[in-house]
Amino acid sequence: MTTTSILNPRRLLSVAGLSAALVATGCSLDIFNQNAPTEDQLTNNPSKLILARAATGIFASNFTDVGGDIQIYTIYGREGYNLLGNDPRETGEAISGPQDPGGRAGGNWAVKYQAIRSVNIYLRAVNSTINLSAGEKAASLGFAQTMKAAMFLRLAVRSGTYGLPIDVDRPIDADPAPFVSQDAAFAYVSALFDSAKTSLQGAGTVAFPFPIAPGFGSFNTPTLFLQFNRALKARAEVFRATFLACATCWTTAQSALGESFLTRTGLPGTLTLGAYYGYASVANEPANPITENLTSDRYFVHPSLAALVQTQAGGAPDTRWSSKTRTVAPRTWNNVTSTIKPVMYNNNSGATSVADLGADIPVIKNEELLLLSAEVNLGLGNKAAAIADIDSVRIKSGALPPTTLTIVSADSAFVTEILYNRLMSLLWEQGVRWIDARRYGRLASLPLDRPGDAVFPSMIVPAGECDARGLDSPCTPPVTP
């Protein structure tokens, strides 16, 4: 496969200092892309320019399935709907089943592994080239290992207790990689973030030998990028602690937060500090996949969220809710109805709200880190510190009064308050209502819209994998209250 590019011309990603940029993928078409390095070019002592193009492709592959993940996770978790009506799976398979292993639930599996494959090729290329200094190699390895760990983390969250393959850097004629447990998958992700940390530290003061993608401007040196790495490591460890009852993971998460970009100064301005999927409204650039005009019949917020919204001292709703949603005429499809549109990615002015294709979506931001810190402090028994973290977000982001929690409040009450703030702060960013309900065993608390509907505890694995693992298809039993 000497002419197949690992970079997909599906999208072009503008990056400062690079005149032509490219998007990563696996080798599915034997077509030469004049803008992209081929696998042969990357494995035969690649030049710094070739490697820079491949690094840009890795940044671009980070966009893989962002919109799809947000949509399907919000539907699974009753955070939102797709009521366009052109695909019966949106109000059928996703919220009532049966789950189709080869359908919507399995569709966002392969593309993530294509992105990982591109990273693996890049890692081999960096290790083999003589055209980078030792510091540049370390910086490049740390960057790629971080992005690979981030993609595996998305897979681990997606598939839950069914686990996933991790030993996927194999020849095409080798046996498929075996599934490992959820525990082993999270352990692998954690170790990979740490390997990336070692590489980034080894870069010293050397600059990245490639341009940094839009949305990552706050992390444009190996030292700063390490803060992004540690933020994702903290998320991974908190998820590991809650999904898997890992007591020691709380301490590991606390250490990672201390090395991340978490800050409690400059609030509320610094709440948005972080890394973003950087979208653009110009032709041939990746556009925000969620934003749309109020007249669109596609995306809606689940109406059950309105009853959860807390109020400010004067009775006004949580400002996160009022700034991120708009009420519109009812839309019903397949006996599912909503009157609430998500507008957090729109240009909003008064009652006007129009789509903004260039609106960025957070990868991870300081507001989330503060709430992860609240979880960590609760997990470590530091309830006073957890209250302070909760209030830093409630007050500064939601304009709410301080929490009524005290150090003698039950742990379950703390969890309820933390998850409320995560829902309001991260609404339509990750699908956290579903993720968090799974982490804390609260799936049965999610509303069921129609008789026969169900909540699913993880995303189904692709067709064939159930049988390969000795599991009954469709591999994902529903949860009903």
BELZI-V919443 format. One record per run of one state. SS is the DSSP state (a for helix, b for strand, c for the rest). FROM is the first residue (numbers start at 1). LEN is the number of residues. If there is no record, write none. Layout:
BEGIN
SS/FROM/LEN + SS/FROM/LEN
END
This chain:
BEGIN
c/1/4 + b/5/1 + c/6/1 + b/7/2 + c/9/6 + b/15/1 + c/16/2 + b/18/1 + c/19/4 + b/23/2 + c/25/13 + b/38/1 + a/39/5 + c/44/4 + a/48/14 + c/62/4 + a/66/11 + c/77/3 + b/80/3 + c/83/5 + a/88/3 + c/91/13 + a/104/3 + c/107/3 + a/110/19 + c/129/5 + a/134/29 + c/163/1 + b/164/2 + c/166/13 + b/179/2 + c/181/1 + a/182/21 + c/203/10 + b/213/1 + c/214/3 + a/217/3 + c/220/2 + a/222/23 + c/245/4 + a/249/11 + c/260/9 + a/269/4 + c/273/1 + b/274/4 + c/278/21 + b/299/3 + c/302/1 + a/303/6 + c/309/2 + b/311/1 + c/312/5 + b/317/1 + c/318/1 + a/319/6 + b/325/9 + c/334/2 + b/336/7 + c/343/3 + b/346/4 + c/350/2 + b/352/4 + c/356/5 + b/361/5 + a/366/14 + c/380/3 + a/383/16 + c/399/12 + a/411/15 + c/426/6 + a/432/8 + c/440/3 + a/443/3 + c/446/9 + b/455/2 + c/457/8 + a/465/4 + c/469/9 + b/478/2 + c/480/2
END
